[in-house]
Amino acid sequence: MKVNLFRRKCEYCKTKIDKGSEIKRNVKVVGFIGTYLKYFCCSEHADNYEKETEQCMKNSKHGENCCG
C-alpha cells in the first residue's frame, strides 16, 4: 500500500492529482497582487479558473485597484 500524504489538489475542483500529471499555471488570485503558481488536473479547469477569477475581479467594487 502506497501512502501519498502530499498529493496536490486541483484548485478548481479540489480532487487529488497524481504526481507528474498536474498542470502548472501562474494565475491571478482574488485579493492578492500579482500571479501565483497553482496546480490543476486538466487545462479545461485551469481555463475555467482564470475566467471565473477575471469575472470576479470585474464584478468587485474596486476592480483590480486596491485603492479605489
C-alpha positions, 0 to 999 in steps of 0.5 A: 500500500502506497501512502501519498500524504502530499498529493496536490489538489486541483484548485478548481475542483479540489480532487487529488492529482497524481504526481507528474500529471498536474498542470502548472499555471501562474494565475491571478488570485482574488485579493492578492497582487500579482500571479501565483503558481497553482496546480490543476488536473486538466487545462479545461479547469485551469481555463475555467479558473482564470475566467471565473477569477477575471469575472470576479475581479470585474464584478468587485467594487474596486476592480483590480485597484486596491485603492479605489 
